[in-house]
Amino acid sequence: MTGHQRPGPSPYDDNGRVSLFLAVALTGVLAIIGLAFDGAGQLRSTQRAQNLAAEAARSGGQSIDRARAIAGGSKEIDEGDARAAVRSYLAAAGVTSHSVTFPVVDGEKHIRVRVDVGYDRFLLGLFGFGNRVTVSGEATARTLTEGP
């Protein structure tokens, strides 16, 4: 008898299946890395916005109405000077989007600054998320005075 082999599975029947699995798995791994990387970047941008808002509010809170204070009146935030101080501080930091309000709490004028900072995503944009996200920070300051 001649050496006939029975037809059976070939050692090459699974070609391509491992490559498909690796491609799908790699996509998932890249998505997880993207979430971690861009999530950390967005968190850093949020912290930066909070820090900028706090420092801008502090800067604006130092702008008191000098004429009233010198005349013996209350030491109150001068809104015009405070807005200018906030605008100057944030312009030096490269921030263009912000808002300033002056809420009155318990009869005392405060300054509240809200800052918007953008973050450019690197990896999540590849998976259908937006390429840019805007985060905000907000802080409030008031004048502190000693004595009457």
VENKABEL-V658043 format. One record per pair of residues at least 6 apart in sequence whose ideal C-beta (glycine too) atoms are under 8 Angstrom apart, sorted by the first residue. I is the first residue (numbers start at 1). GAP is how many residues later the second one is. D is the distance in Angstrom with one decimal. If there is no record, write none. Layout:
i={I & I}
gap={GAP & GAP}
d={D & D}
This chain:
i={30 & 30 & 30 & 31 & 33 & 34 & 34 & 34 & 34 & 34 & 34 & 35 & 37 & 37 & 38 & 38 & 38 & 38 & 38 & 41 & 41 & 41 & 42 & 42 & 42 & 42 & 45 & 45 & 45 & 45 & 46 & 46 & 46 & 46 & 47 & 48 & 48 & 49 & 49 & 49 & 49 & 49 & 49 & 50 & 50 & 50 & 51 & 52 & 52 & 52 & 52 & 52 & 52 & 53 & 53 & 53 & 53 & 53 & 53 & 53 & 54 & 54 & 54 & 55 & 56 & 56 & 56 & 56 & 56 & 56 & 56 & 56 & 57 & 57 & 57 & 57 & 57 & 57 & 57 & 58 & 58 & 59 & 59 & 59 & 59 & 60 & 60 & 60 & 60 & 60 & 60 & 60 & 60 & 60 & 60 & 61 & 61 & 61 & 61 & 61 & 61 & 61 & 62 & 62 & 63 & 63 & 63 & 63 & 63 & 63 & 64 & 64 & 64 & 64 & 64 & 65 & 65 & 65 & 65 & 65 & 66 & 68 & 68 & 68 & 69 & 75 & 75 & 76 & 76 & 77 & 77 & 77 & 77 & 77 & 77 & 79 & 82 & 82 & 82 & 83 & 86 & 86 & 86 & 86 & 87 & 90 & 90 & 90 & 95 & 95 & 95 & 97 & 97 & 97 & 97 & 98 & 98 & 98 & 98 & 99 & 99 & 100 & 100 & 100 & 100 & 101 & 101 & 101 & 102 & 102 & 102 & 102 & 103 & 103 & 103 & 103 & 104 & 105 & 108 & 108 & 109 & 110 & 110 & 110 & 111 & 111 & 111 & 112 & 112 & 112 & 113 & 113 & 113 & 113 & 114 & 114 & 114 & 115 & 115 & 115 & 116 & 116 & 116 & 117 & 117 & 117 & 117 & 118 & 118 & 118 & 118 & 119 & 119 & 119 & 119 & 120 & 120 & 121 & 121 & 121 & 121 & 121 & 125}
gap={93 & 96 & 97 & 96 & 90 & 87 & 88 & 89 & 90 & 92 & 93 & 89 & 85 & 86 & 81 & 83 & 84 & 85 & 86 & 78 & 80 & 81 & 77 & 79 & 91 & 93 & 72 & 73 & 74 & 90 & 71 & 89 & 90 & 91 & 90 & 69 & 89 & 66 & 67 & 68 & 86 & 87 & 88 & 87 & 88 & 89 & 86 & 38 & 41 & 43 & 63 & 65 & 85 & 45 & 60 & 61 & 62 & 84 & 85 & 86 & 83 & 85 & 87 & 34 & 29 & 30 & 33 & 34 & 42 & 57 & 59 & 83 & 29 & 54 & 55 & 56 & 82 & 83 & 84 & 81 & 83 & 26 & 27 & 29 & 30 & 17 & 22 & 23 & 25 & 26 & 29 & 40 & 51 & 53 & 81 & 16 & 21 & 49 & 50 & 80 & 81 & 82 & 23 & 81 & 14 & 15 & 18 & 19 & 21 & 22 & 11 & 12 & 13 & 14 & 79 & 8 & 10 & 11 & 12 & 13 & 12 & 6 & 7 & 8 & 6 & 68 & 70 & 33 & 67 & 25 & 32 & 33 & 34 & 65 & 66 & 23 & 18 & 20 & 29 & 17 & 12 & 14 & 25 & 27 & 11 & 6 & 8 & 25 & 20 & 21 & 22 & 18 & 19 & 20 & 37 & 15 & 16 & 17 & 18 & 14 & 15 & 11 & 12 & 13 & 14 & 10 & 11 & 13 & 7 & 8 & 9 & 10 & 6 & 7 & 9 & 37 & 6 & 37 & 34 & 35 & 33 & 30 & 31 & 32 & 29 & 30 & 31 & 26 & 27 & 28 & 25 & 26 & 27 & 28 & 22 & 23 & 24 & 21 & 22 & 23 & 18 & 19 & 20 & 17 & 18 & 19 & 20 & 14 & 15 & 16 & 17 & 13 & 14 & 15 & 16 & 11 & 12 & 8 & 9 & 10 & 11 & 12 & 6}
d={7.0 & 7.6 & 8.0 & 5.5 & 6.6 & 8.0 & 7.6 & 3.2 & 4.7 & 7.0 & 6.3 & 7.0 & 6.5 & 5.6 & 7.9 & 4.6 & 6.2 & 5.7 & 4.7 & 5.8 & 7.4 & 7.4 & 5.1 & 7.7 & 6.1 & 6.3 & 5.3 & 7.6 & 4.0 & 5.0 & 7.9 & 4.4 & 7.8 & 6.7 & 7.9 & 5.8 & 7.5 & 4.9 & 7.0 & 4.3 & 5.4 & 5.8 & 3.1 & 3.7 & 7.6 & 6.9 & 7.2 & 6.6 & 5.6 & 6.0 & 4.9 & 7.2 & 6.3 & 7.8 & 4.8 & 6.5 & 4.4 & 4.1 & 5.4 & 4.0 & 7.7 & 4.0 & 7.8 & 6.5 & 8.0 & 4.6 & 4.8 & 5.4 & 7.1 & 4.6 & 6.7 & 7.5 & 7.4 & 5.5 & 6.9 & 4.3 & 4.3 & 6.1 & 3.9 & 8.0 & 5.3 & 4.7 & 6.2 & 7.8 & 4.5 & 7.1 & 3.7 & 7.1 & 4.8 & 4.3 & 7.9 & 6.8 & 4.7 & 6.6 & 6.8 & 6.3 & 7.1 & 7.9 & 5.2 & 3.5 & 6.3 & 5.9 & 7.0 & 7.9 & 6.3 & 5.2 & 3.7 & 4.2 & 7.6 & 5.0 & 5.1 & 6.4 & 6.2 & 6.1 & 5.9 & 7.8 & 7.7 & 5.3 & 7.4 & 4.3 & 7.5 & 6.6 & 7.7 & 6.5 & 4.8 & 5.5 & 4.7 & 5.4 & 7.1 & 6.7 & 5.1 & 7.6 & 5.6 & 7.8 & 6.0 & 5.6 & 7.1 & 7.6 & 5.4 & 5.4 & 7.0 & 5.3 & 7.7 & 5.7 & 7.9 & 7.8 & 5.4 & 6.7 & 5.7 & 7.8 & 6.6 & 7.3 & 4.0 & 8.0 & 7.9 & 6.3 & 6.3 & 4.8 & 6.8 & 7.4 & 4.8 & 6.6 & 7.2 & 5.5 & 7.9 & 7.7 & 4.7 & 8.0 & 5.5 & 6.8 & 5.9 & 7.4 & 7.8 & 5.4 & 5.9 & 7.6 & 7.3 & 7.6 & 6.0 & 7.9 & 7.6 & 5.3 & 6.7 & 4.6 & 6.9 & 5.3 & 7.4 & 6.7 & 7.3 & 4.6 & 7.0 & 5.7 & 7.8 & 7.9 & 6.1 & 7.3 & 4.6 & 6.7 & 5.0 & 7.5 & 5.3 & 7.4 & 5.2 & 7.1 & 5.7 & 7.6 & 7.2 & 5.6 & 7.2 & 5.2 & 7.8 & 7.0 & 5.3 & 7.6 & 6.2 & 6.5 & 5.4 & 6.3 & 7.0 & 5.7 & 6.8 & 6.5 & 4.1}
